[in-house]
Amino acid sequence: MARSDDVLRIHFIGNATVLMRYRELTLLTDPNFLHRGQRAYLGYGLVSRRLTEPALDVEQLPDLDAVLLSHLHGDHWDRRARRHLPRSLPVITTPHASRRLQGLHGFHRALGLRTWEQYTVQGTDSQVRVTSLPGRHAGPRVLRGLLPPVMGSLLEFGPVSGPTRLRLYVSGDTLLFDGLDEIARRFPNLDLAVLHLGGTVLPGGFVVTMDGVQGAELARRLAPGLILPVHYGDYTVMRSPLSAFLAEAERLGLAERIVHCRHGQEATLSPDGEPPVVTGQWSSTEVTGTR
């Protein structure tokens, strides 16, 4: 039987920013706290305007044990995060992002993991083991040198010196490619897949994050028990709506696995296989007008 507090609470703040609480541990993914109308800098003069409000401001966050950062882009690590997050906070990320966070911004505990490397965040009676997983932010090879390296992550929550209770996959801003199939071979029993979607399009028509079809196909390959879509509808460069993913997931027979947790809501997952409970006020991401 699970302890009364042996659940994972996932608060979807917006974009790819998710607050995770397991027992006494609190993790934050891809901190993005820009407000509606502000612009995220994507490098090489590229910017994108935010279309939504984050459900929490960075100054409203609880004390954090670590940040999980898939890559160093302005819509995943923005200037508000840089200014307000404690410099002593562990940031688990790619080697590229770790070097920049340490050298330029003073986050001296930024830790860079290579693919399949692990790091454990440990509390008093619980822990989460983080494994860096493959990711590819760009398809054409010419773009790969222009976009920062990205990683997916496996998060294994459980008691200290005890068995894993919940196993999560966080995709990061990856496209679908054959290298992701190794994740299913190594970790066949995922409880939840948190998928970065949006179908982000850069000038020239280059798609650099999964659209609805790619996201649903990755979910089919990984076969997680539950699927939480994030990273859609928040910025002007995102062209694939959540509805496209939901339609394709239904076509593939995955509709019953979707966790319908929208911006501002919280999903509670139990290791005993009970259906997730979603609470909180839904904050609509529907936007009218020209992007």
Backbone torsions as a table, in degrees:
resi	resn	phi	psi	omega
1	MET	NA	143.2	177.7
2	ALA	-76.1	146.7	169.9
3	ARG	-63.4	158.9	179.7
4	SER	-61.5	-26.3	178.5
5	ASP	-104.5	11.6	-176.5
6	ASP	-86.7	56.3	178.8
7	VAL	-131.9	161.3	176.4
8	LEU	-109.8	124.7	177.8
9	ARG	-104.7	124.8	-176.5
10	ILE	-118.0	112.8	179.6
11	HIS	-102.4	115.1	-178.5
12	PHE	-85.5	103.7	-176.4
13	ILE	-80.5	-31.6	-179.0
14	GLY	141.4	158.0	-176.1
15	ASN	50.9	-121.8	176.2
16	ALA	-105.6	15.7	-175.7
17	THR	-90.5	116.8	-177.2
18	VAL	-133.0	134.1	176.0
19	LEU	-100.7	122.4	-178.5
20	MET	-114.7	131.3	178.4
21	ARG	-127.9	122.6	176.5
22	TYR	-131.3	116.9	-173.3
23	ARG	49.8	-119.8	-176.7
24	GLU	-95.6	2.6	-178.5
25	LEU	-92.2	140.9	177.2
26	THR	-133.9	122.5	179.3
27	LEU	-120.2	150.7	176.1
28	LEU	-125.5	134.6	176.9
29	THR	-104.2	143.2	169.0
30	ASP	37.9	70.7	-171.7
31	PRO	-67.0	115.7	-179.8
32	ASN	-135.3	107.7	-174.1
33	PHE	-123.8	18.9	172.4
34	LEU	-60.5	150.8	179.9
35	HIS	-95.7	164.9	178.6
36	ARG	-53.5	131.1	179.8
37	GLY	94.4	-20.3	176.4
38	GLN	-77.0	158.6	-173.9
39	ARG	-111.0	134.9	174.3
40	ALA	-93.8	138.0	-179.7
41	TYR	-95.2	124.0	-174.5
42	LEU	-106.3	3.6	178.9
43	GLY	95.4	154.3	176.9
44	TYR	56.1	34.9	177.3
45	GLY	81.6	0.1	-179.2
46	LEU	-85.5	133.7	175.4
47	VAL	-133.0	160.8	176.8
48	SER	-143.1	135.9	-177.3
49	ARG	-87.6	134.7	178.6
50	ARG	-77.0	138.9	-176.9
51	LEU	-106.2	-7.5	-174.8
52	THR	-131.7	164.9	172.8
53	GLU	-97.6	140.5	171.0
54	PRO	-67.1	146.8	-178.5
55	ALA	-69.8	-24.9	174.6
56	LEU	-130.7	150.7	170.0
57	ASP	-88.2	155.3	-178.1
58	VAL	-58.0	-31.7	-178.9
59	GLU	-78.5	-5.4	177.0
60	GLN	-97.0	-0.4	-177.2
61	LEU	-67.6	147.9	169.8
62	PRO	-73.6	174.3	174.5
63	ASP	-60.9	134.7	-176.9
64	LEU	-107.2	147.9	173.1
65	ASP	-93.6	-26.5	178.8
66	ALA	-170.0	159.6	171.7
67	VAL	-115.1	136.9	174.9
68	LEU	-107.3	115.4	-174.9
69	LEU	-118.1	116.2	-176.3
70	SER	-71.6	-32.3	178.7
71	HIS	-172.7	169.9	-173.4
72	LEU	-101.2	86.1	173.8
73	HIS	-129.2	154.6	-172.9
74	GLY	-66.3	-14.8	175.8
75	ASP	-98.6	7.3	176.7
76	HIS	-124.1	-27.1	174.3
77	TRP	-141.8	98.6	-171.9
78	ASP	-103.8	178.7	-176.1
79	ARG	-66.4	-26.5	177.2
80	ARG	-71.8	-40.4	175.5
81	ALA	-62.7	-44.3	-178.6
82	ARG	-60.9	-37.4	-176.5
83	ARG	-79.0	-34.5	-167.1
84	HIS	-107.9	-20.1	178.7
85	LEU	-76.6	143.3	-179.0
86	PRO	-62.6	137.5	179.5
87	ARG	-66.1	-19.4	-178.8
88	SER	-87.0	0.8	-175.5
89	LEU	-75.6	131.0	173.6
90	PRO	-64.1	131.7	176.5
91	VAL	-121.9	113.0	-178.4
92	ILE	-94.4	119.7	-169.3
93	THR	-157.4	-163.2	177.4
94	THR	-81.3	159.1	175.2
95	PRO	-58.3	-37.5	178.3
96	HIS	-60.1	-50.3	-179.2
97	ALA	-66.8	-37.1	-179.8
98	SER	-60.8	-45.0	-179.7
99	ARG	-61.6	-42.0	-178.1
100	ARG	-71.1	-40.1	-179.6
101	LEU	-65.8	-38.2	178.0
102	GLN	-71.8	-47.7	-171.4
103	GLY	-76.9	-37.8	-174.3
104	LEU	-99.7	-28.5	-169.9
105	HIS	-120.6	-3.2	173.3
106	GLY	79.7	14.1	175.5
107	PHE	-84.6	84.3	-168.3
108	HIS	-71.7	-11.4	178.4
109	ARG	-103.8	16.2	174.0
110	ALA	-66.3	129.1	-173.8
111	LEU	-119.0	122.0	179.2
112	GLY	-94.8	123.2	177.8
113	LEU	-106.7	133.5	170.5
114	ARG	-83.6	163.3	-176.2
115	THR	-55.1	128.8	-179.5
116	TRP	80.4	-3.6	173.7
117	GLU	-74.8	157.0	-174.3
118	GLN	-128.4	154.7	173.2
119	TYR	-147.8	139.2	-177.5
120	THR	-112.2	127.4	171.6
121	VAL	-95.9	119.9	-172.3
122	GLN	-119.5	134.1	174.1
123	GLY	-105.7	-157.4	-179.0
124	THR	-69.3	-47.8	-177.4
125	ASP	-130.0	9.4	-179.3
126	SER	-144.0	165.6	-179.5
127	GLN	-153.9	162.0	170.9
128	VAL	-133.7	124.2	176.6
129	ARG	-95.2	124.6	-177.9
130	VAL	-105.2	126.6	176.0
131	THR	-116.3	127.2	177.0
132	SER	-74.8	133.3	-176.1
133	LEU	-120.7	162.7	-178.1
134	PRO	-62.7	149.2	174.1
135	GLY	-158.5	151.9	178.8
136	ARG	-143.4	114.1	-174.1
137	HIS	-80.9	-16.8	-176.4
138	ALA	-139.3	146.8	175.9
139	GLY	-84.5	-66.4	179.8
140	PRO	-58.4	134.1	-176.7
141	ARG	-60.0	-30.8	-178.1
142	VAL	-63.2	-27.3	-179.4
143	LEU	-83.1	-20.7	-172.2
144	ARG	-65.4	-26.9	176.9
145	GLY	-81.3	-11.2	-178.7
146	LEU	-96.9	-24.5	-179.8
147	LEU	-102.0	146.3	-178.5
148	PRO	-68.6	148.0	175.7
149	PRO	-58.3	146.8	-177.3
150	VAL	-128.4	150.5	175.7
151	MET	-130.2	147.3	163.4
152	GLY	-89.1	173.8	-177.9
153	SER	-143.8	143.4	167.3
154	LEU	-105.8	128.5	178.2
155	LEU	-115.6	120.5	-179.3
156	GLU	-115.8	107.2	-177.2
157	PHE	-95.2	140.2	176.2
158	GLY	-179.6	177.6	177.5
159	PRO	-71.9	155.5	174.5
160	VAL	-60.3	132.2	179.7
161	SER	60.3	25.5	178.1
162	GLY	-127.2	-179.9	-178.2
163	PRO	-73.9	156.4	173.7
164	THR	-64.9	133.0	-179.3
165	ARG	-101.0	-34.4	179.9
166	LEU	-142.1	135.7	-177.0
167	ARG	-123.9	119.0	-175.8
168	LEU	-118.6	144.6	170.8
169	TYR	-111.3	129.1	173.4
170	VAL	-115.5	119.2	-167.5
171	SER	-72.5	-29.8	-166.7
172	GLY	67.7	179.1	-177.5
173	ASP	-81.0	66.9	179.9
174	THR	-103.6	155.5	165.4
175	LEU	-92.0	164.0	174.7
176	LEU	-73.6	125.4	174.1
177	PHE	-151.7	163.5	-170.7
178	ASP	-62.2	-25.9	-179.6
179	GLY	-62.7	-19.0	178.2
180	LEU	-73.9	-18.4	-179.5
181	ASP	-63.8	-24.9	179.0
182	GLU	-64.6	-26.3	178.6
183	ILE	-61.9	-45.3	179.8
184	ALA	-65.5	-33.6	179.1
185	ARG	-69.8	-38.2	-178.5
186	ARG	-83.5	-31.5	-175.4
187	PHE	-132.2	79.1	-171.8
188	PRO	-80.0	-9.2	-173.6
189	ASN	-121.0	66.7	179.5
190	LEU	-80.7	134.1	176.0
191	ASP	-80.5	-34.8	-176.5
192	LEU	-150.4	139.3	170.8
193	ALA	-114.2	121.0	175.1
194	VAL	-97.6	111.2	-169.9
195	LEU	-107.5	126.8	174.0
196	HIS	-82.6	117.9	-175.3
197	LEU	-115.0	-141.5	173.1
198	GLY	99.1	-23.9	-178.4
199	GLY	54.3	51.8	-177.1
200	THR	-61.2	128.7	-177.5
201	VAL	-117.5	126.5	176.7
202	LEU	-97.7	164.9	176.2
203	PRO	-51.9	138.9	-174.1
204	GLY	95.9	-4.3	178.1
205	GLY	82.9	14.4	-178.9
206	PHE	-78.5	123.5	177.7
207	VAL	-90.7	128.6	-173.1
208	VAL	-125.8	2.7	167.2
209	THR	-136.3	161.7	-176.5
210	MET	-63.2	136.2	168.8
211	ASP	-87.9	-173.4	-176.4
212	GLY	-61.8	-38.9	-178.6
213	VAL	-68.2	-46.5	179.4
214	GLN	-63.2	-42.7	-179.4
215	GLY	-61.9	-42.3	178.9
216	ALA	-66.9	-37.0	178.6
217	GLU	-67.3	-39.0	176.2
218	LEU	-63.7	-40.7	177.2
219	ALA	-60.8	-40.4	178.5
220	ARG	-62.3	-42.0	-178.3
221	ARG	-68.2	-39.6	-176.6
222	LEU	-82.5	-25.2	177.3
223	ALA	52.2	51.6	176.7
224	PRO	-73.2	161.6	176.6
225	GLY	-67.0	-36.1	-179.0
226	LEU	-137.4	158.0	-177.2
227	ILE	-134.2	126.5	176.6
228	LEU	-117.4	110.7	176.5
229	PRO	-81.0	135.8	174.7
230	VAL	-137.6	179.9	172.9
231	HIS	62.1	60.0	177.5
232	TYR	-149.6	143.7	172.3
233	GLY	70.9	7.1	-174.0
234	ASP	-95.2	-24.0	-175.4
235	TYR	-134.1	157.6	-176.3
236	THR	-64.5	-23.2	-179.4
237	VAL	-79.7	-7.7	-178.9
238	MET	-88.2	120.4	-171.9
239	ARG	-115.4	-8.0	-178.9
240	SER	-106.6	111.7	-175.6
241	PRO	-75.3	163.6	176.9
242	LEU	-56.4	-36.0	-177.6
243	SER	-59.2	-32.9	178.8
244	ALA	-65.5	-40.5	177.2
245	PHE	-67.1	-44.4	-178.2
246	LEU	-62.8	-38.5	179.5
247	ALA	-66.3	-43.0	-179.8
248	GLU	-70.6	-37.6	176.6
249	ALA	-61.9	-39.8	177.0
250	GLU	-64.3	-41.2	179.5
251	ARG	-61.9	-33.6	-179.3
252	LEU	-87.9	3.9	178.8
253	GLY	78.5	25.7	-176.8
254	LEU	-107.7	4.3	-171.3
255	ALA	-58.3	-37.6	-176.5
256	GLU	-71.8	-12.0	179.8
257	ARG	-90.8	-10.2	-176.0
258	ILE	-72.1	131.4	171.4
259	VAL	-92.9	111.7	-176.3
260	HIS	-85.9	72.9	-179.8
261	CYS	-112.8	107.1	-175.7
262	ARG	-92.8	177.6	178.8
263	HIS	-50.7	128.5	176.9
264	GLY	90.5	-8.0	-179.4
265	GLN	-98.4	166.5	-179.7
266	GLU	-126.6	132.4	176.4
267	ALA	-109.0	134.8	178.0
268	THR	-110.4	123.1	-178.5
269	LEU	-110.8	136.0	178.2
270	SER	-108.2	142.0	177.3
271	PRO	-72.5	-7.8	-179.1
272	ASP	-88.2	6.6	176.1
273	GLY	82.1	10.7	176.7
274	GLU	-69.2	151.8	178.8
275	PRO	-58.3	142.2	178.0
276	PRO	-64.2	148.5	177.8
277	VAL	-108.8	125.5	-180.0
278	VAL	-110.2	127.0	-178.8
279	THR	-131.6	167.3	175.8
280	GLY	102.3	166.0	-178.4
281	GLN	-81.1	125.8	177.2
282	TRP	-74.0	130.2	176.3
283	SER	-104.7	112.5	-174.2
284	SER	-63.8	140.3	174.3
285	THR	-105.0	7.4	178.7
286	GLU	-66.1	134.4	-176.3
287	VAL	-128.3	136.9	176.2
288	THR	-109.9	157.7	179.1
289	GLY	102.2	-177.4	-175.0
290	THR	-86.4	135.5	175.7
291	ARG	-89.7	NA	NA
